[in-house]
């Protein structure tokens, strides 16, 4: 069995930098036409100049013949000014990323007081730059499994209402509350969904022992929330589209006393999504979720090239090279039913 779709795009991707980037970049380049690249480097990508330099490094690291186009983002801080937004627009930056301070990897420079962002958000809606949101509060009194729902109630609802022309993406949505918010929101509000959140719930992470390579932020939630994500992804709604949030960390940083948040899925992104859609009886809707809805939201054309997937079992390696260390991929040592065949020009 074969499935051919327009070449997909990844609307949420972590590539890191240097040797780490060179190790993981080929996986995404083999499956996607474009990728929204996250700016949470150390130091973060806070200016248009840094975004341009990072884009050049990514392009310079692409394998020979690869055509992946990196779409750059700006890291939003409380020091960001409206003039920075205009500079980003002129430099071809695609979007601006909001990390609540302390929410995830390299988010220490993120935002602690969202109300201070109002002038910048107003500049963003005027410039047509979307806001990409890591939607979690970090208050110590809020349960980690409730952080997304509380963020929507306290902050995201206000932002969406206060700035009616601002396009907003709730990135890596993980909760039923998040899905329902996006479904009922005004035009210009969407969400990305990862493959791992479609496949695991919190039992996979915690039952029978802690599995650090499944730990991510936002954390996987109860089965009812996973089911809501599958329903949203396979609904063919243009408000939901593919964003892997593939986030590599060396084995040593995951298998530690304070393991890093992030799941690496780029090695098998499209086979993972195909498996989910097949199990849901919705393979015919994968092309919308993976290839059409994202470009529609960002006002870009659907890719002319095509990607072919073949239903053929293969085993995910136990580990992959990652600079001087090892990277444990999602589903390591397990069999997947689909593999990428070849991308052709149509």
Secondary structure as a PSIPRED ss2 file (coil, helix, strand):
# PSIPRED VFORMAT (PSIPRED V4.0)

   1 X C   1.000  0.000  0.000
   2 X E   0.000  0.000  1.000
   3 X E   0.000  0.000  1.000
   4 X E   0.000  0.000  1.000
   5 X E   0.000  0.000  1.000
   6 X E   0.000  0.000  1.000
   7 X C   1.000  0.000  0.000
   8 X E   0.000  0.000  1.000
   9 X E   0.000  0.000  1.000
  10 X E   0.000  0.000  1.000
  11 X E   0.000  0.000  1.000
  12 X E   0.000  0.000  1.000
  13 X E   0.000  0.000  1.000
  14 X C   1.000  0.000  0.000
  15 X C   1.000  0.000  0.000
  16 X C   1.000  0.000  0.000
  17 X C   1.000  0.000  0.000
  18 X H   0.000  1.000  0.000
  19 X H   0.000  1.000  0.000
  20 X H   0.000  1.000  0.000
  21 X H   0.000  1.000  0.000
  22 X H   0.000  1.000  0.000
  23 X H   0.000  1.000  0.000
  24 X H   0.000  1.000  0.000
  25 X H   0.000  1.000  0.000
  26 X H   0.000  1.000  0.000
  27 X H   0.000  1.000  0.000
  28 X H   0.000  1.000  0.000
  29 X H   0.000  1.000  0.000
  30 X C   1.000  0.000  0.000
  31 X C   1.000  0.000  0.000
  32 X E   0.000  0.000  1.000
  33 X E   0.000  0.000  1.000
  34 X E   0.000  0.000  1.000
  35 X E   0.000  0.000  1.000
  36 X E   0.000  0.000  1.000
  37 X E   0.000  0.000  1.000
  38 X C   1.000  0.000  0.000
  39 X C   1.000  0.000  0.000
  40 X C   1.000  0.000  0.000
  41 X C   1.000  0.000  0.000
  42 X C   1.000  0.000  0.000
  43 X C   1.000  0.000  0.000
  44 X C   1.000  0.000  0.000
  45 X C   1.000  0.000  0.000
  46 X C   1.000  0.000  0.000
  47 X C   1.000  0.000  0.000
  48 X H   0.000  1.000  0.000
  49 X H   0.000  1.000  0.000
  50 X H   0.000  1.000  0.000
  51 X H   0.000  1.000  0.000
  52 X H   0.000  1.000  0.000
  53 X H   0.000  1.000  0.000
  54 X H   0.000  1.000  0.000
  55 X H   0.000  1.000  0.000
  56 X H   0.000  1.000  0.000
  57 X H   0.000  1.000  0.000
  58 X H   0.000  1.000  0.000
  59 X H   0.000  1.000  0.000
  60 X H   0.000  1.000  0.000
  61 X H   0.000  1.000  0.000
  62 X C   1.000  0.000  0.000
  63 X C   1.000  0.000  0.000
  64 X C   1.000  0.000  0.000
  65 X C   1.000  0.000  0.000
  66 X C   1.000  0.000  0.000
  67 X C   1.000  0.000  0.000
  68 X C   1.000  0.000  0.000
  69 X E   0.000  0.000  1.000
  70 X E   0.000  0.000  1.000
  71 X E   0.000  0.000  1.000
  72 X E   0.000  0.000  1.000
  73 X E   0.000  0.000  1.000
  74 X E   0.000  0.000  1.000
  75 X E   0.000  0.000  1.000
  76 X C   1.000  0.000  0.000
  77 X C   1.000  0.000  0.000
  78 X C   1.000  0.000  0.000
  79 X C   1.000  0.000  0.000
  80 X C   1.000  0.000  0.000
  81 X C   1.000  0.000  0.000
  82 X H   0.000  1.000  0.000
  83 X H   0.000  1.000  0.000
  84 X H   0.000  1.000  0.000
  85 X H   0.000  1.000  0.000
  86 X H   0.000  1.000  0.000
  87 X H   0.000  1.000  0.000
  88 X H   0.000  1.000  0.000
  89 X H   0.000  1.000  0.000
  90 X H   0.000  1.000  0.000
  91 X C   1.000  0.000  0.000
  92 X C   1.000  0.000  0.000
  93 X C   1.000  0.000  0.000
  94 X C   1.000  0.000  0.000
  95 X E   0.000  0.000  1.000
  96 X E   0.000  0.000  1.000
  97 X E   0.000  0.000  1.000
  98 X E   0.000  0.000  1.000
  99 X E   0.000  0.000  1.000
 100 X E   0.000  0.000  1.000
 101 X C   1.000  0.000  0.000
 102 X C   1.000  0.000  0.000
 103 X C   1.000  0.000  0.000
 104 X C   1.000  0.000  0.000
 105 X C   1.000  0.000  0.000
 106 X C   1.000  0.000  0.000
 107 X C   1.000  0.000  0.000
 108 X C   1.000  0.000  0.000
 109 X C   1.000  0.000  0.000
 110 X C   1.000  0.000  0.000
 111 X E   0.000  0.000  1.000
 112 X C   1.000  0.000  0.000
 113 X C   1.000  0.000  0.000
 114 X H   0.000  1.000  0.000
 115 X H   0.000  1.000  0.000
 116 X H   0.000  1.000  0.000
 117 X H   0.000  1.000  0.000
 118 X H   0.000  1.000  0.000
 119 X H   0.000  1.000  0.000
 120 X H   0.000  1.000  0.000
 121 X H   0.000  1.000  0.000
 122 X H   0.000  1.000  0.000
 123 X H   0.000  1.000  0.000
 124 X H   0.000  1.000  0.000
 125 X H   0.000  1.000  0.000
 126 X H   0.000  1.000  0.000
 127 X H   0.000  1.000  0.000
 128 X C   1.000  0.000  0.000
 129 X C   1.000  0.000  0.000
 130 X E   0.000  0.000  1.000
 131 X E   0.000  0.000  1.000
 132 X E   0.000  0.000  1.000
 133 X E   0.000  0.000  1.000
 134 X E   0.000  0.000  1.000
 135 X C   1.000  0.000  0.000
 136 X C   1.000  0.000  0.000
 137 X C   1.000  0.000  0.000
 138 X C   1.000  0.000  0.000
 139 X C   1.000  0.000  0.000
 140 X C   1.000  0.000  0.000
 141 X C   1.000  0.000  0.000
 142 X C   1.000  0.000  0.000
 143 X C   1.000  0.000  0.000
 144 X H   0.000  1.000  0.000
 145 X H   0.000  1.000  0.000
 146 X H   0.000  1.000  0.000
 147 X H   0.000  1.000  0.000
 148 X H   0.000  1.000  0.000
 149 X H   0.000  1.000  0.000
 150 X H   0.000  1.000  0.000
 151 X H   0.000  1.000  0.000
 152 X H   0.000  1.000  0.000
 153 X H   0.000  1.000  0.000
 154 X H   0.000  1.000  0.000
 155 X H   0.000  1.000  0.000
 156 X H   0.000  1.000  0.000
 157 X H   0.000  1.000  0.000
 158 X H   0.000  1.000  0.000
 159 X H   0.000  1.000  0.000
 160 X H   0.000  1.000  0.000
 161 X H   0.000  1.000  0.000
 162 X H   0.000  1.000  0.000
 163 X C   1.000  0.000  0.000
 164 X C   1.000  0.000  0.000
 165 X C   1.000  0.000  0.000
 166 X C   1.000  0.000  0.000
 167 X C   1.000  0.000  0.000
 168 X E   0.000  0.000  1.000
 169 X E   0.000  0.000  1.000
 170 X E   0.000  0.000  1.000
 171 X C   1.000  0.000  0.000
 172 X C   1.000  0.000  0.000
 173 X C   1.000  0.000  0.000
 174 X C   1.000  0.000  0.000
 175 X C   1.000  0.000  0.000
 176 X H   0.000  1.000  0.000
 177 X H   0.000  1.000  0.000
 178 X H   0.000  1.000  0.000
 179 X H   0.000  1.000  0.000
 180 X H   0.000  1.000  0.000
 181 X H   0.000  1.000  0.000
 182 X H   0.000  1.000  0.000
 183 X H   0.000  1.000  0.000
 184 X H   0.000  1.000  0.000
 185 X C   1.000  0.000  0.000
 186 X C   1.000  0.000  0.000
 187 X C   1.000  0.000  0.000
 188 X C   1.000  0.000  0.000
 189 X E   0.000  0.000  1.000
 190 X E   0.000  0.000  1.000
 191 X E   0.000  0.000  1.000
 192 X E   0.000  0.000  1.000
 193 X E   0.000  0.000  1.000
 194 X C   1.000  0.000  0.000
 195 X H   0.000  1.000  0.000
 196 X H   0.000  1.000  0.000
 197 X H   0.000  1.000  0.000
 198 X H   0.000  1.000  0.000
 199 X H   0.000  1.000  0.000
 200 X C   1.000  0.000  0.000
 201 X C   1.000  0.000  0.000
 202 X H   0.000  1.000  0.000
 203 X H   0.000  1.000  0.000
 204 X H   0.000  1.000  0.000
 205 X H   0.000  1.000  0.000
 206 X H   0.000  1.000  0.000
 207 X C   1.000  0.000  0.000
 208 X C   1.000  0.000  0.000
 209 X C   1.000  0.000  0.000
 210 X C   1.000  0.000  0.000
 211 X C   1.000  0.000  0.000
 212 X H   0.000  1.000  0.000
 213 X H   0.000  1.000  0.000
 214 X H   0.000  1.000  0.000
 215 X C   1.000  0.000  0.000
 216 X C   1.000  0.000  0.000
 217 X C   1.000  0.000  0.000
 218 X C   1.000  0.000  0.000
 219 X C   1.000  0.000  0.000
 220 X C   1.000  0.000  0.000
 221 X C   1.000  0.000  0.000
 222 X C   1.000  0.000  0.000
 223 X H   0.000  1.000  0.000
 224 X H   0.000  1.000  0.000
 225 X H   0.000  1.000  0.000
 226 X H   0.000  1.000  0.000
 227 X H   0.000  1.000  0.000
 228 X H   0.000  1.000  0.000
 229 X H   0.000  1.000  0.000
 230 X H   0.000  1.000  0.000
 231 X H   0.000  1.000  0.000
 232 X H   0.000  1.000  0.000
 233 X H   0.000  1.000  0.000
 234 X C   1.000  0.000  0.000
 235 X C   1.000  0.000  0.000
 236 X C   1.000  0.000  0.000
 237 X C   1.000  0.000  0.000
 238 X C   1.000  0.000  0.000
 239 X C   1.000  0.000  0.000
 240 X E   0.000  0.000  1.000
 241 X E   0.000  0.000  1.000
 242 X E   0.000  0.000  1.000
 243 X C   1.000  0.000  0.000
 244 X C   1.000  0.000  0.000
 245 X C   1.000  0.000  0.000
 246 X E   0.000  0.000  1.000
 247 X C   1.000  0.000  0.000
 248 X C   1.000  0.000  0.000
 249 X C   1.000  0.000  0.000
 250 X C   1.000  0.000  0.000
 251 X H   0.000  1.000  0.000
 252 X H   0.000  1.000  0.000
 253 X H   0.000  1.000  0.000
 254 X H   0.000  1.000  0.000
 255 X C   1.000  0.000  0.000
 256 X C   1.000  0.000  0.000
 257 X C   1.000  0.000  0.000
 258 X C   1.000  0.000  0.000
 259 X C   1.000  0.000  0.000
 260 X C   1.000  0.000  0.000
 261 X C   1.000  0.000  0.000
 262 X C   1.000  0.000  0.000
 263 X C   1.000  0.000  0.000
 264 X C   1.000  0.000  0.000
 265 X C   1.000  0.000  0.000
 266 X H   0.000  1.000  0.000
 267 X H   0.000  1.000  0.000
 268 X H   0.000  1.000  0.000
 269 X H   0.000  1.000  0.000
 270 X H   0.000  1.000  0.000
 271 X H   0.000  1.000  0.000
 272 X H   0.000  1.000  0.000
 273 X H   0.000  1.000  0.000
 274 X H   0.000  1.000  0.000
 275 X H   0.000  1.000  0.000
 276 X H   0.000  1.000  0.000
 277 X H   0.000  1.000  0.000
 278 X H   0.000  1.000  0.000
 279 X H   0.000  1.000  0.000
 280 X C   1.000  0.000  0.000
 281 X C   1.000  0.000  0.000
 282 X C   1.000  0.000  0.000
 283 X H   0.000  1.000  0.000
 284 X H   0.000  1.000  0.000
 285 X H   0.000  1.000  0.000
 286 X H   0.000  1.000  0.000
 287 X H   0.000  1.000  0.000
 288 X H   0.000  1.000  0.000
 289 X H   0.000  1.000  0.000
 290 X H   0.000  1.000  0.000
 291 X H   0.000  1.000  0.000
 292 X H   0.000  1.000  0.000
 293 X H   0.000  1.000  0.000
 294 X H   0.000  1.000  0.000
 295 X H   0.000  1.000  0.000
 296 X H   0.000  1.000  0.000
 297 X H   0.000  1.000  0.000
 298 X H   0.000  1.000  0.000
 299 X C   1.000  0.000  0.000
 300 X C   1.000  0.000  0.000
 301 X C   1.000  0.000  0.000
 302 X C   1.000  0.000  0.000
 303 X C   1.000  0.000  0.000
 304 X C   1.000  0.000  0.000
 305 X C   1.000  0.000  0.000
 306 X E   0.000  0.000  1.000
 307 X E   0.000  0.000  1.000
 308 X E   0.000  0.000  1.000
 309 X E   0.000  0.000  1.000
 310 X E   0.000  0.000  1.000
 311 X E   0.000  0.000  1.000
 312 X E   0.000  0.000  1.000
 313 X E   0.000  0.000  1.000
 314 X E   0.000  0.000  1.000
 315 X E   0.000  0.000  1.000
 316 X C   1.000  0.000  0.000
 317 X C   1.000  0.000  0.000
 318 X C   1.000  0.000  0.000
 319 X C   1.000  0.000  0.000
 320 X E   0.000  0.000  1.000
 321 X E   0.000  0.000  1.000
 322 X E   0.000  0.000  1.000
 323 X C   1.000  0.000  0.000
 324 X C   1.000  0.000  0.000
 325 X E   0.000  0.000  1.000
 326 X E   0.000  0.000  1.000
 327 X E   0.000  0.000  1.000
 328 X C   1.000  0.000  0.000
 329 X C   1.000  0.000  0.000
 330 X C   1.000  0.000  0.000
 331 X C   1.000  0.000  0.000
 332 X C   1.000  0.000  0.000
 333 X C   1.000  0.000  0.000
 334 X C   1.000  0.000  0.000
 335 X E   0.000  0.000  1.000
 336 X E   0.000  0.000  1.000
 337 X E   0.000  0.000  1.000
 338 X E   0.000  0.000  1.000
 339 X E   0.000  0.000  1.000
 340 X E   0.000  0.000  1.000
 341 X E   0.000  0.000  1.000
 342 X E   0.000  0.000  1.000
 343 X E   0.000  0.000  1.000
 344 X E   0.000  0.000  1.000
 345 X C   1.000  0.000  0.000
 346 X C   1.000  0.000  0.000
